[in-house]
Amino acid sequence: MSSGLDLEDLCTDFSIPEHVRSFEHAPGTRVRFGPGVLDSIGSEGAALGKRAMIVTDEGLVEAGYVGRAVRALTTAGLEVTVFSSVHENPTTADVRATVGAAKDAKIDLLIGLGGGSSMDCAKGCNFILTNGGEMKDYWGKEKATKPMLPLIAVPTTAGTGSECQSFALIADEHTHAKMACGDKKAAARVALLDPELTLSQPSNVTAVTAIDAISHAVESYVCKSANNISRSYALAAFQLMQDATERITADPKNLLGRARMQLGAAMAGTAIENSMLGAAHSMANPLTAHFDIIHGQAVGVALPAVIRRNSQDAEVAALYRELLSSQPLDTWITTQVANQGLATCLSDLSVSREMLHQLAKEASTQWTAQFNPIGLTADDFEQLYQSCY
């Protein structure tokens, strides 16, 4: 860790059980965390390749972060190409364009610098560039048969946790179906977590990414494939972010709050990598596909209803209380969504009630639905959508 923040700073003022604070685990991605750690990208890049391509968006070019990274990389002796045409919720068309730029530059190193969209697009490019075919060929897990290029992930938001996951979430450009394509070879070799990069986030981005990150901790904690490792990460993540949301809401420039949120988001991403998600994410994806609702907003509307439904199972209800015992978790989530200036019901998002049946059918077929702690049918999902309306 770099100057100004350390583990004791991050973990004081609220209770994190000792077994969570001190466990030992060797994840696939090496994480470097601290203010200013972006400047180490030159030495990290030089250890992995000679011709790097930064996958990012125009907003981060304008913010100056891409220029900083380019200078550090070129100073370290690398040739650098910048691909800055990534769109939010990247599609197969975005990946195809990224692959074209990577081939032209003959790269041997990928850098995803930005939010989840940039990191997902970099991973998607890696699949096609090294293994050929189309994104649909990798829908699922461990379908890449050839080695992949090293990847450095540099998140500028505190939300998706993509920097600590081996999955790329790519939408089909024609059907808009979101494909989760995962392979251990696609995981970043190193993630550079620099909380200073999140200080410039617009308030709406801060809001939706925070809710997304919190939802990752909640759903990974209770999903069917949860285990001691994933729950340790998810619990620590939730407690870091519970504190961070209060700090950032009061003062968006609070660096400690930003640091806790970014570290919590990364830990939640690690929790997902070691387990999975659940029904709230299954509900969110069709809302984004049909109504272009930002993912964090969509999952923020769905999560409280899913918590209430899952809590009908006593064992799951007990797990939710482990995350938060002071009040009902669904109520706390709804309060956080409202405090961030986001909608708390579907009717405020121009969702057509007549579409709920179709949304439910699609939600029931999502990858994450099978990991929800209790089984849900399409009829169950329709009831959940109705309760969110």
Order of alpha helices (4+ residues) and beta strands (2+ residues): alpha-alpha-beta-alpha-beta-alpha-alpha-beta-alpha-beta-alpha-beta-beta-beta-beta-beta-alpha-alpha-alpha-alpha-alpha-alpha-alpha-alpha-alpha
